[in-house]
C-alpha cells in the first residue's frame, strides 16, 4: 500500500496542473470538493512517508523530499478548503520553484554545490581526480544556471496565478514549464559532452593504452618547440616496440638502466616494465659502482659510452620500424607486480638499493596532480634533476607522461639556459643547489609565469626570496626521500612550517625524529626518518636538522647543521659542509665556499687569517672545544646532479686525497 501511494502521489505531482484544469474547468468540480481530495491524498502520503522503515539499525528513517511535497500539498489543500479560493492550489508551482531556488542557491554559498554533489554520487572517481576542480567549477555554473531558471519559471508561474486564466495557468505550468525544463537538461547534456572532451586526461605508465592519446600528440621536445624537434605519441609507441624486441631477445630478468636522454629513458623504462623485467635505476655509472651491482646475468642499457653495455640509440634510431600490430598491441603493465630498484649511493660508498613499485609512484603522482594539476596542464616542463632518483623520476618522467605535459629531452645544466625559455609558460623541476646558482645570473630570464618545484635538500628562505625576484615565483618545496616518496610541502614565504600531504600520518618518535605512515610506504608500521622535528598543534611540523648531524665532542653534544647555519649567517659564506673527523680524538672540520663578499674581504690573505677569523666568529656562539679544528676553503663543494653533497669526498679534503679547487 505504501508503494501504491508513493507512485500515485508522484504521478499526481507531475500532472498536477492538468488535474486542476480538468476538475475545475472541464468538470467544474466545486473548489472545496477538489481541495478535500487533495487533502486526503496528501495526508495518506504523509503517513506513508513518515512510517517506520526497517534498516540495519532498526530505527525510523525519514525521506525529506516526499515528506516536504506532501506537506506543501496538504497546506495548499487546507488553505483552499478554508478560503474557498483556488489561488492556493495554483500557487503550488510557484512554491516548488522557490523551494528549489533556495536549495540550489544555498549551495552556491555553502559548497560543494548541489550539482557537484549529484555528480560525485554518480561518479565516485571524480573526488581526488585530476579534473575535480574543473568539474566542480563547471557544476557551479550549472547550479547558477538552474537558479536563474527557477527565478524565471517561478516569476512566470506567479504571473499566470494572478493575471491569467485557468487555461493559461494550466498550459504553462502543466506543459510549457516541463518542456523548458527538458530543454535545460538537453542543452546541459550537450554542453557537458563538449566540456568533457576538453578535460585533461591522465594516463599513467601502468594504465595507458595505445589509443590513450592521438598519434600526433607531442610528449617530448628539444630546446625549442619547432617541427622536427619533438617526439609524438606514435614515436613513443614505435620506440617502445623496438626496445621490447631487444629485451625479449635476451633471457635476462634484471636490467640496469641509465639514460641522460629523457626520451630514451622513458621509452626504455616503459619497455622493461611491459616485458615484466626488474629495473635497476642508478645515476652512478662509475666502474667501481657498477662492479658492485652488475653481476652475472644482469644486462645494462644506457645512452652513454660504457663498456659491456647495450647502447640504446643504436636500436631506437637505426632499427627498422615495427609493424602496426607490434606498435598497437602493447603488453599490459600491472603496477603492483612491477619491480624497480633505486640506488641511493653517491659517487663513492656501497650501493644501497631501495625496492619500489609503480603503485606507490602513481599514488604519489595522483596527490600532486590533485593539488597542482592545473599548473602542470598549462605548461611545458623542464628539469635540472636526474631522473634516476625518485624526485627526478616522479616529477620529470612519471608526472609529465601521466598528464600529457611535454617535457624537455635534456636536463637543464646551466642557469643561463633559462634565458632561452621565453616562448611559453614552463614548469621548472629543480634542486636547491641549482636555484642557488640560478639566482646569481646577471641577466634575468624573460620567462612567462613559471611554476617552480624544488626538493632534495633545504632551500634557504633568502634563496627562495631571490628566486621570486629573478623568476617571479616563490618555489614550492617538497619534502621526501627515496624510502618515503613525498611527505610534505611548503612555500617559505608563508613560514618555515611543513604541511603534510593529505594522505600522510605523522608523529614524533621517542628519539625526536619524524615517523611517517602513508600509502607510499609499504610497511604498515611506517618509516622512521633521521629528521628531528617539532610537531605543531595544527598538524604541521618544523625541521630541526638530522639526528645523524648530532655528534658528541668531549662529552658535549653539538649539531653540525647549527655550525653550518652560523657560518652561513656570517654574510661571507656561500656554501659549507661540516663533518666529524677522528684520529687521536674526535673533532669537527669545515669545508667552506666563500661568497663574493668573502672573496673580496680575504683577497690575498693567507689561509691562517681565514681560519682565525671564522674561529673567532664562531666563539660568539659555541665553546672552543666544538669549533672546527680544520678548515678547507674551496671553489665548490663536491655534489651530484641532485645538489647533494658527497660526504666521503668532503672528508677526503682533510685527509689529503681530494683537495678539489682548494684556495691556498
N, C-alpha and C positions, 0 to 999 in steps of 0.2 A: 504493500500500500504506500509506503514511504517513497519508493521509486516512482510509482504512478503519479503521486502529487508533484514530485520533483519535475518529471517530464512535462506534465500538464502545465505547471507554473512557467517553465521556460518557454513553452510554446505560446502561452498567453502573453508573456512579456514581449516576445518577438513580434507578435501580430496585434499588440495592444491597441494601437491607433485604429487599425482596421476593425477590431471588435467594437470599439466605442462608436465608430461611424455606422456600422451595421445595426447595432442595437438602438442607437439614438435617432439616426437619420432615416434609415430604411424601415426598421421595425417599430420605430417611435416608442420604445420602451421607456416608462417613467424613470426619471433620474434616480429616485430613491430605490426603486427595484434593482436597477443596474448597480447602484452602489452597494446594496446588500449582497449581490452576487460576488462582487469584488472583495467585500469584507470576509465572506465565508471562505472564498478561495485562498486569500492571503493568510487568514487565520489558520486554515488547515496546513498550509505550507510552513507557517511559522512554527507550529507544533512539531511538524516533521523535521524541520531544520534544527530545532533545539532538543530533539530527543536523544536518548542515550545511544552511544556508538561504541561498541567494544573494540578495544585495541590491546596491544601487548601489555599496557599498564593498567587496563581495566578501569579507565577513567572516562569522564564525559569529555567530548570534544565538540567544538562549535565551528561551523563553516560560516565565516562572517559575510561572505558575498551573498548567498541566498537569504541569509538572515536579514541583511540590510535591505534587499529588494522587497522581501515580504513586509518589513516594517513600513517602507515607503508606500507600498500598495495599500496596506492597512490604514495608514494615516490618511491617504487620499480618499479612500472609501468612506471613512468616518466623517471627514470634513464635508464630503459631498452629501452624505445622508443627513447631517445636521443642518446644513445650509440650503439644501435642495438646489445647489449651484453646480453646473457641470464643469466650471472652470478648474476646480480642484483635481478632477480626473485628468483634465487636459494638461495640467502643469507637471505631470509625472515626467514627461520627456525633457522638460526644462531642468527639473531636479536631477535627472540622470546625468545630463551634460555638466551641470555644476559640480556634481559629486566626482565625476571622472576628472574634471579640470582640477579640483582640489587635490585628488590623489596623485595625478600625474605631475602637476605643478609643484607640489611639495617636495618631490624627489629631485627637482632641479636645484633646490637649495639644501637638501639633505641627501647627498649622493650615497651610494650609486643610484642613478636614475632608474626608473621602473622598467624601461625598455631593455637596459643593460642587464637588469636582474632577470628578466624573462630570457634574454639571450644566453646568459651563463647557466640558467636552469636547463635549457635545451642542449647547449653545447658546453660541457664541463671542461673542455680543453682550452677555453678562452682565458680562464684565470691563470696568470703567470706566463702566458704565451707572449711571443714577440709582438703580436698585434693587439694586446689587451688595451693599451692606451688609445690606440686608433679606433678600436671597436667601441670603447666607452665614449669617446668624443662623438663618433657617428650616432650612437644611440641617444646621446644627449640632444643632438639636433633633431632626431626623430621624435623624441619626447616633447621638445618645444613645438614641433610641427603639429603634434596631436593636441597640445594645449591650445594652439591657435584654432584648430578645427573645432574643439569643444566650445570655444568662445563664440565662433561664428555660428555653429549649429545651435547652441543654446539661445543665442540672440534671435535667430530666425524663428526658432520654436516658440520663444516668448512672444514674438510679433504675431505669429499665427494664433496664439492663445487669445490675445487681447483685441486684435484688429481684423481677424479673418474669420470666414465662415467655418462651420464644422467640416465641410467638404475639403476646403483648402488645408485646414489643420491636419486632417486625416491623410490627404495625399502627400503632404510634405513629411510629416512625422512617421507615417507608415510606409512610405515608398522612397521619396527623394533623399531623405537623410540616410537611409540604408544604402542607396546607390552611391551617394557621396562617400560613405564610409568604405564601401567596397573599392571605389576608385583610389582612396587613400592607401588601402592595403596593396592594391595592384601597382601603383606608382612607386611606393616604397620598396616593394619587392624587386622591381626593375632596377631602381637606383642601387639597392643593396648588392645586386649581382655585379653591377659595374664597379662599385666600391671594392667588393671582394677581389676583383681582378687586379686592382691596384695595390692591394695589401701586400706588404713584403712577405716572402715565403722563406721559411727556414728549413734547410735540408742538411742535416748533419752528415758527417762522414759515414756513420753506420746506417743511415736511413735513406740516402739519396737513391734515386732510380735514374735510368738512362734518359728518361724524358722529364726529369725534375725541372730542368731549365732548357730554354731554346738553344739550338746548336750554336747560334752566333752570340750567345750571352758572354760578355767579357769577364773573365775571372782574374786575369793577371796581366800586368803591363810592365814595360821597361821604364826608362827615365821619363819619357814624355808619352802622352796619350796620342798616338797617331797611327795611321794604317801600317800594318806590318810589324808593330812593336807590342802587340798584345796577344794573349792566349785566350781562346774561347772554350766554351763548354765542350764542343766537339773535339777540340785539341786535347782536352783533359781525358775524354772517353777513349780517344785513339791512343794517347801516350800510355795510359794505364794498361791498355790491352797489350801494347808492345812489351812493357815491363813484366806483365804476368807471364808472357811466353817465355821470357828468360828465366824467371823464378821457377816456373813449373818444369823447366828442362833440367833442373838440378835437384837431386833428392836431399835437400838440406832444410832443416826446420828453423834454425836460428840464423838471423841476418843482422849484421851491424850496418847501420845507416848513418851516413854523414854527408850532407849536401849543403854547400854555401848558397847555391841557387835555390830560391824558394819554390820555383815551379818544379824543378827536378825532385825536390824533397817531397812536395805534396803528392805528385804522381807516383813516386816510388813507395812512399809510406802507405798510400791507399792500396796500391797493388799488393803489397806484402800482407795487408790485412785481408784483402779479398782472397788471397791464397792461403789464409789461415796460418801464417808464419809468426814466429816470435821476433819482435823488432827490438833491437838494441840500439838506443839513441845515445850518441856521445859527441860532445863538442871537441873533446881532446883526441887528436889522432897522431900524437907523437908515437914514435916506435916503442918507447918504454911502456906507455899506457896501453897501446894496442896489444902488446905481448901478454898483458895481464888478462885480457878478455877474449882475444881471438884464439880460441882453442881449436883443436881438430874437429872438423865437421861444421864449422861456422864460416859463412861467406861474408864478404864485405862489399857493400855498394856505396860508391862515392862519386863525386864530380871533381875530386882533387887527385893530384898525382901521388898516389900511394902504392907502394909495391904490393903484389899479391892481392889485388882488388879488382872488382868489376867496374869499369868506367861507364857511368850512366849515360853521358851524352852520346856515346857510340851507338847504343841500341835504341835511343829515343830519336836522335836526329838522322841516323843512317839506315835504320831498319825499314823494310817495306811496310806500306800501310796495311793494317789488319783488315780483314773482311768486315762488312757491315754487321754480320752476325756476331763476330768476336767483339766488335765495338759496342753493340746494343745489348747483348746478353751478358750482363755483368753479374759476377758472383755476389751473393748476399753476405754482408758483414754482421755478425752477431756481436754487439758491443760488449755483452757480458763474458764472451769467450775470448776476447782479444787479449794478447799478452805483449806488453810493452815494458821494456826495462830502461829506465832513465839513469844515466850515470852522473853523479853529482860532484865527483872529484875535480879539482883544479888542474893546473899544469903539472903538478907533482903530487906524490902521495898515492895510496892504494885506491883503486876504483871502488866506488860504492854504488851498487845497483838498487834502485827503488822500483818495485813492480807496480805497474799501472794498468788501467783498462780504459777503453773509450767510454764506458758507462759513467765513470766519475768525471772524466774530462767534459763530457757533454752536459752533465748536470751542472757543472761549474759554468759552462758557457750559457746555459739556459738562464741562470740568475743574472749574469752580466747583460744578456740580451733583454731580459725583462726590465732591467733598471736603466740601461743606457742604449738600448737597441736603436732608438730613434736617431741617436748621434752617429751610430755606425752607418745606418742606411743612407744617409745623405752625404757620405764622404768616401774618398778613396783612402787607402791605408798604406802607411809607410812605417817601418820599424827599424830600430837601431839594435835590436835584441836577437840573439841566436835562437833559432827555432829548435835547438837540441835540448834546451832547458824548458821547464814546464811553463814559465811565464811567456817566453817567446813562442812556444808551441800553441798555447791556448789563445793568445791574442794575435799572433802573427800568421797562424795557419788555420787552426780549427774554427775560430770565430769568423774570420772573413769568408771562409768557404761556406760555413753554415748560413751566413747572412747574405751571401752573394755579393760581398763587398770587394771590388777589385783591389788587389794588393800588389805592391811593387815587387818585382822579381829579385831584386838585390837589396841587401841591407844598406841603410844609411850609415856610412862610416865616418864622415867628416861633417861637422856642423855647417860648413859652407854650402853643402848640398841643399840645405833648406832654402837657400836664396832662389833656387830654380823652381821651387814648388809654389808657383803663383797662378797656376791655370785653373785650379779647382779647390774645393774645401778638402782638408786632409785630417785623418785620424792618425795621431803620432803615438807609437808604442815605444817608450824609451826607458832608460835606467837613470837613476840619479847622477851617476858619474858622467854620463853623456850630456845631460842637461846642464850640469855644472860647467862643462866646456862650451856648450852651445850659447849660453848667455853672455859669454865673453867675446863673441864675434863682433867685429866692428860694425858691419852693415846689418841693419835689422831686416830679417826676412819679410818679404811682402806677401805673407800668407793670408788666406781668406778664412777667417773664423775657424782656426784649428781647434781640435779637442785632443788633450794630451793625457795618456795614462803613463804611470811610472811605477816600477816595483823593483825588487831585487836588492834593496838597501834603503838607508834612511835619506830622505830628501830634506835637507836643511830648510827651514822656513825662509831664510834670506835668499836661497837659491830659487825656491818656489816663487817668491815675490819678483825676483829678477826675470824669471821665465814669463811671468804675467806681463811684465813691462816690454820684453822683447817679442814674445809671440802673441800676446793678447789673451792668454788663458792661464789660469792658475791650475797646475796639474792635479789630477785625481790620483792619489796614491793607493795602491792595493797591497795589502799585507798578506803574505802566504809563504809557502815553501813547497819543495818537491813532494814532501811527505803529506802535506795537508791540503794542497791547492789553495784557492782563495779563502781568506778568513774574514777580513775586514777592509774598510776603506776610509779615506778622509780627504779633505782639502784643508791644508793647514791654515788657510786664511780664516777658517771658521773655528780654529783651535787645534791643539795637538792631540785631541782625543780621537780614538779609532772607533768606528761604528761597525759592529759585527754584521756579517751577511745575515739576512733574514732566516736562513735555514741552519745557522751555526749556533751551537750552545757552548758557552764558555764559562769557566770558573778558574779561580786561583788555587793552584795546588799547594800542598804543605810546604814545598820549597820556595814558594813565592812566584813560581812560573805559571804561564798560561797553559791551560788544558782545554782542548777543543774536541767536540763531537759534532760531526757534520756528515751529510750524505757523501762527501768526497773522501771520507776516511773509512776504510773497510773494517777496521777494528771497532766493534761496538763500544769498547771501553774508551775510545777516543785516542787522542795523541797528546802526549806531554811535551811541550816545547821547552827550549832553554831560554825563553824570553821572560825576563822579570817584569811584572805588571802590577798596577793598581786598578781594580775594577770599581767603577763609579756606580752610584745608586741607580742611574738611568740605563745601566747595561753596557755603556761604553767603557773603554779602558785606556790607560796611559802606559806607554812603554817606558821601562826604567833601565834598559840595557839587557845584556845577556848574562846568564849565570856563569857561563864559561869565560866571561871577561873579568870576573872577580878572582883576584889572587891574594894570597897571604904572604906578605913580605915581613919577615922578622916579627911574626905574630900579629901584624897589622893588616886588616882586610882593606883592599883598595880596588876600585873599579877602573880598569884600563880605559873604558869608554869615557869615564869622567875626566881622566887626564887628557884624553884626546879632545874632548869638548872645551876644556880650559885653554888648550893650545890654540884651537880654532878661534876662541874668543879674543885672543891677543891682537887680532887685526893684522897679523903679519904672516899667517899660515893659510895656505890654500887647501892642503890635504895632509893627513897624518895617520900613522898607524903605530900603536904602542903594543909591544909584545913582551911576554915574560921570558927571561933568559935564566940559565942556571949553569954555573961551573962549580966554583968553590961554594958559592952561595947563590941564592935566587935574587934577581934584580929585574928592573924594567929597562927596556930600550925603546927609543922612539925614532922612527923614520919620518922625516918632515919634508914637505914640499912648500917652499916659500911662495907667497903671492907677490904681486908687483911691488907693493909697499915694503915687503920684507926684503926683496932683492935689492931695492933701492937703498934701504937702511943699512944693509950689511955688504954693500958692494965693495969688494977689495979687502974685506975683513978676514982675518984668519978664523979657522973653524973653532978655535978655543974661545974666541969672542962670542960666537953664536951659542956655544954650549953654556957659557957663563950667563949670558943674557936670559936664556929660557929657563935655566936652573933657578935664577933669582926670581924670575916671573912666577914660576910655579910655587916658590916658597911662600907666596901670599895665600896659597890655598891648601898646601899639603905639608906634612912633616918631611924632613930631609931624607929619611930612610926610604920613602916610597917614590921619590922623584927619579926619573930615568937617569941611569948612570952612563949609558952610551947613547950617542946621537949620530944619525946619518942625515945629511941634507942632500936630497936628490932632486932631479928634474921631474920625475914622475914615479909614482908607486906602481909596482908590477900588479896588473889587473887582467882579468879575462874580459871578453866582449860584454859580459853582463855588468861589468864595473865592480865585480867582487875582487877584493884584494887577496893576493896569494900569500898566505901566512908563511909558508915554507920559504918562498923566495925573499920575503922581507927579513926573516930570521937569518937567511944566508948573507944578507948585507952586513951583519955583525959578526959573521964567522969567517969572512974573507973569501966567500965563494960566489958572491953575486952583487958586486957594487955597481948597480946599474945607474949610470948618469950621476954618480956621487960628486958633489961640489967639494973641492978641496979647500 
